[in-house]
Amino acid sequence: MTAPLEKLQSTTIICRGGLDSNRNWLQINQVNPGVASELINFEPSLFGGYRRINGYAYLEDVDSGYVDSAGAEGAILGIFIYNNQILAARKQQSGAIYSFYLWVDGVGWTEYVTGLTHTSTNVTRIRYETFNFNGTESVIFVDGVNNALLFNGTTWVFIAPGGTGANYANSGGANALAAPKYVTKFRRHLMISGDATSPHVVAHCAPDEEFDWTTAGGAGQLNAALAVKQIKPFRDEVYVFGSVKIKKITISGSTFTIQDVTNNVGCIASDSVIEINGDLLFLAKDGIRPISATERNNDIEIASISKSIQQEIKDLIDEHNMDDVKTLVINDKSQFRLFFSESTDAITAAHGIVGAIRQYGEESVWEFGILQGFLVSCCTSGSISTNPVTEYVLHGGFDGKVYRQEIGNSFNGSDIYAQYSMPYLDFGNPM
């Protein structure tokens, strides 16, 4: 029988709010029926609702996507965007060293001859920072094992603690760290930290001179009084993250000062720290937190923004090594992707988090979903001037290949598993 018209009920549901697994479905039904109870490989759309994410494919199909299959082995150790070019690093088959490669569209990967020996033993990830202090686009690499490495587009040099700092060819000085793991730039200075022998030290170069790490030139070191997990600038300060504490560095003239931010919240995953939408986000033990300036002078907001998926994040933290977490930002979508994947994972077990800003009138709200199918050894994103300027979203794989995200409708030829469910609607009668 057809129900009488007077018995029919209708309602309008706007799909927004992202994944919410932190409240029971009856509660969600009453307060926000447009959220998702399951959201795998969907993202908050810029145009409203949710949409399945785009796919990924080899950056270069030459040699089946490998970076030097004949001479290199193992995972991609780093993928970098520098001076409108894409670089990668991978361990060599002969000897315990790694090499850098330049990608040329349609040609493939060409190995750099740096004239230096880059030890690969115990190197699992290479981090980088681009800068331009004197009109030359340059980049610095750190890996936690070797000296920091400079490249100005022509010449490669190590920043050696025994260097004189007199010029680029003699880069270094007593304030340089022997094996830094983290790097950033801030107000005409390079800053490095994370040396295993001095985990509490943050070092900086002389102003505008990346090669000068001498005290006479204006370089120095600061004692953060914590084991540094990451260093990142935000507005007028550099934040120094520990696992249970956060501090910040300010510069006044030539004076560097370090101050406490909080003594009971820290960052548990070094590469979870990103800047997006005017905030600095990081993964704490209870979820994703921002460092946000508030309307009150010198005040900071660090409350969790991921309460709606707290159980998913807790499960991912419990199941994975936080040293294997990687993050990238997709600026074109005001979105970040947080990958939890290890070399031993099956691709179906490789999970992550996608977070994006949704605008509701004057209010900006974070929405989240789950990623599945990304096995990521390293990742990066950035714009390349290709007329028009194009944002490249890249990840390196444990299989020695480099992939470009945000293209196609498959995961490198495999179907994209995607799932979306909404809460049950009871229309006022949950029985």
N, C-alpha and C positions, 0 to 999 in steps of 0.2 A: 504494500500500500504506500501511496505517496503521502508524506506528512502534510497536514493542513498548513496553509500559508502562515497562519498566526503562530504556528509552532517553530517556524524557521527563525534563526538568528544569524545576523551577519556582523562582521567586524572588520576593521582595517588594521593591518599589521605592517609596520615599516621595519624592514630587515636592517637592524642596526644594533650595536652593542657588542658584536663579536662573540667569541666563545665565553660562556659563563658556566663553569662546572662547580662553582663554589657555593651555590644556593640550590635548594631543592626545586623541582620543576613546578610544584604548586605555587611557590613563592614567585618564581620567575613569571609564571602565567599571569599573575596579578599585577606585577610592577613593570615588567619589560618583556612582553611576549615576542618581540622582534629579535632577541638574542638567539644564539645558536647553542644547542646542547651538545652537538658534535660539529667540528669544523676542521677538516683535514685537507690541506693543500687548497684552501680557499683564503682569499684576502679581502679586507674591506675595500670596496671599490671607490675610486675617486668620484664616481657618478652615482653613488648610492647603492645600498644592498651589498651582497657579497659576490665575488667572481672567482672562478677557478684560476689558480696562478698560471703564469706562462711556463713554458718548458725551458730546457737547456740543451746545448749541443756542444760538440767540439769547437773550440775557438778556431782551430785550424785542422782541416781534414787530411792534410798531408801527413803521411806516416801514421794514419789512423789516430790522430790526436796526441800522440806521444811527444814529449819534449826529448829529443835525441834518443830514440830507442836503441840505436847502435852503440852509444857511448855512455849512457846514463842508466841509473836504476833506482828503484824505490819511489817514494812519494815525492810530490812537488813540495819543496821546502818553503817556497815563497812565491807569490805572484804580485807584481808591482806595476803601477801606472806612474810613469815619470816622463815629463817633457813630451807629451803627446805620443808616447810609446809604451808598449807592454813588454815587461821583462819577467823572467822566471828563473828559479834556481833549483837545481837537482843534483843529487850525489852522482859521482862518476863511478863507472864500473871498475876502473883501474885505480886503486889507491883510496885511502880514506879522506877524500877531498870532495868539494862540490864546486860546480861552475854556474856562471850566470849566462842567460840566453836572451837574445832579442828576437821578438816576433815580427815578421814581415808578412803582411797580408798576401796570400797567394804563393808564398815561398816556403814559409815555415819558420823553424827556430834556428838561429845562428848563434854559435857559442862565442862569448867574449873571450879574448885573451887579455886577462887582467895583469899578468906578470906577478901575481901574488898567489900564495897557497892558502886556500880556505879549508881548514880542517872540518870534516863532516862528522867526526865521532861525537856523539851525544847532541848533535844539532837536530832538533825536531821542527823548528820554525824560525824563519827569518823575518824580522819586522823592519819597517823602514819609515822614513820621513823625508818629504821633499821640501826644498827651501831655495830662496834666492836672496842672498845678502848683498851681492855686489854686481848684479846684472847678469849673472850666470845661473841658469837652472841647474841645481845640484840635488843630490840625494845621499842620505846616510843609511847604512844597513847595520843591524845588530842581531846577534844570534845566541848570546849567552856563553859562547865558547871562544870565539876569536876576538881580536881587537875590533872596535867599530870601524866601518869601512866607508870611505868617501868616494863619490864618483861625480865628476863635473861634466860628463858627456864626452870627455876625452881621456882623462887619466884617473886611474884607481889608486888610492893610497889608504893605508891603515892609520888610524889615530892611535899612536903608540904612547904609552906612559913614558917611554924613554926618548920620545921625540923632542926636538928643540922648539917646535911651534913657530919657527922663524918664517916659514912659508908653507905653501900647499904640499910641496914635495917632502917636507919634514914635519908633517902634521903630528901633533901630540903635545905632551908636556906632563908634568907631575900630577896634574889634576884629572887627567884622563883615566878612565877605568879600563882594566885589562880585558874584561869579557862582559860588557854590558848586555842586558837582555831587553831593555825598554829605551825608547827614544822619543823625544818630541821637540818642537821648536816653540820659543816664546820670546817675544820682544827682542829680536836681533840676537838671540842666543840659541844654541843647541843644548839640550839637556839629556843626559843619559843616566841610567840606574839599573839595578838588578844584577850587579856583579855578585857571584856566589861567595866570593871572599869578603865582600863589603856590602851585604844586602841592604844596609840602612843608609847608604850614601847616595845622594843625588849630586851629580857633577854638571858643571856648565862651562862652555867655552867663553872666550873673550867676545865682547860685542862685535858683531858683523864679521868675525874672523873664525870660521869653522875649524880652521887648522891650528889655532892657538889655544892651548889648554894650560898655559903657564900663569902663575899668580901675577907675575910682572905685567902680563898682557891684559889682566882683568878676569881671568878664569878663576874658578873656585869650586869648593865642595860644601855640601850641607849635610848635617846629620839629621835624618828624619826620625830617628829613635823608633823605627819600626822596620820590619822586613818589607821592602817595597814590592808591591804586586803590579803597579802600573803608575805612570805619570801622564797627565793630560791637562792641557790648558783649557780654561773656561773663563771667558771674559777677561778680567784683569788679573787673574791668578792662575797658578798651576796647582792642580790637585794631586796629592800624593796618596795613593791607595795602599793600605795594608789589609790583611785578612780580617782584622777586627777594629781597625782605626782608620781614620782619614785625616790628613793634614793638608795645608795649602801653603804655597810659597808666593810671596809678593815681592815686587821689586820697586824700590824707590831710589832713583839715581843709580848708583853702583852698589847699593845695599840690598842683599837678599835676606828676607826674613821668613821663617817658617812658623806656622801657627796651627793650633788644634782646630779641627772642625767637629769631630765626634770621636768618642772613645768606646762606643758600643755598637757601631755599625761598620762593616768593612766589605771589601770586594773579594769574592771567592774565586773568580775566574778572570785572569789578567786581560784576556782579549774580549771581554764583554763590555769594556768601557768605550762608549761612542758618544759623539755629539750629534743631536738631531733635534729639530724643532725648537732650538734655543735652549735645550737642556743637555746635561751630561748624564747619560744613563749608565748603570752598572748592575751586575748581578750580585746580590747579597744572599745570605743563607735563607732568607724568607721570601725572595722574589726579586723583581726588577725595581730598582729605585732610581729616582732622578736627583741630581743636584740642580736646584732651580733657585735663582734669586727671587726673593719675594719683594713686596712693596716696602717692607721695613728695611732700612739701611743696614747693610752688612749681615742680613739674616739669610738663612739657607733652608730650603725645604728638601727633605730627603725621605718623605713618606712613600711607601710602596705604591706603584701604579698597576700592579698585576694581581690584585686580590682575586679577580674573577677566574684566574687560572692557577691559583696557588698550589692546588694538588698536583697538577701536571708538572709544574716547575719543580716541586719537591721530589716527585718521582724521577725526573730527569737528573736532578742533582744527586739523588741517592744511587742512581744506576751508572753514572759516568764520572770519569776523571775530569776535574775542572780544568786541568791543563790542556785538555783536548777541545775546549769550547772555543768557537770562532764566531765573529760577528761582522756584518757589513751593513752599510746604509744604502738604500735606494732613494736618492734625493728626489727624483722625478715623482715618486709616490709618497713622500714623507713616511717612509717605511724602513724598518730594520729587520734583519733576519739573524737569528741566534741559532747556531748549529751545534748540536751535541752528537759528534760522530767520532769513532775511533777506528783504527786500521783493521781491527778484528770484527767489526760490525758487518752484518749482511745489509745490503742496501735497503731492504724493507724494514730493518730495525734502526735505521739512521733517522733520528727525529730532530726536531727543532721547533723554534717559536717564531712566528711572524707577528710583528706589532706595527700598527699604523695609526696615524692621527686622523680622526673623523671630526669634521666641523659641524656642530649643532648650533646654528645661529651665531652667537658671539662666543660660544664655548667650544674649546678643543678637548676631545675625549680620546683616550687610548683604547683601541680595540685589538684583540689578539686571536690568533688561530694556531693550529699545529701544522708543522711541516713534516713530510715523510718522503724519503727517497733521495736525500742529498748526502753523499759520502764526501766530506770536505776535509782536506788536510790543511788548507790555508785559503784565504779569500781576500778580495779587495774590491773596491768600486771607485769610479772616478770618471771625469769628463775628458774626452779627447776631441780636439778641434778637427773634425773631418768634413766640415761644411755640409750640413749644420753640425754644431757641437753635439756629440753623442755621449750618453752615459753608458759606460761599460760596467757590467756586473759580472765578476769573474770568480771562479774557485778552482783551486788545484785539487787533484784527486790523489788518493793513496796508490792509484794505479799508474802514476807518472804522466797523467794527461791533464790538460787545462780545458775548462769548460766555460762557456759564456751563458749566463742565465738571462731570462727575460726574452727568449726567442723561441719560436716554434710552439708546437702543441704536444710535445712528447719529452720525456726525459732521455734524450739522446737515442731516440728510436723506440723506447719502451713506453707503454701507456702510462699516463699519469693517474695514479689512484687518488680519488678525491671523494670526500664524504661530507654531506651537510645534513644535519637534522635540526629541527626546531622543537622546543618543548611542547608537550601535550597541551591542548587547549581544552579547558573544562566548561567554558561558557557559564561559569557560576555554579556548576553542579559537578563537583569532583567525584561523586559516587559512581 
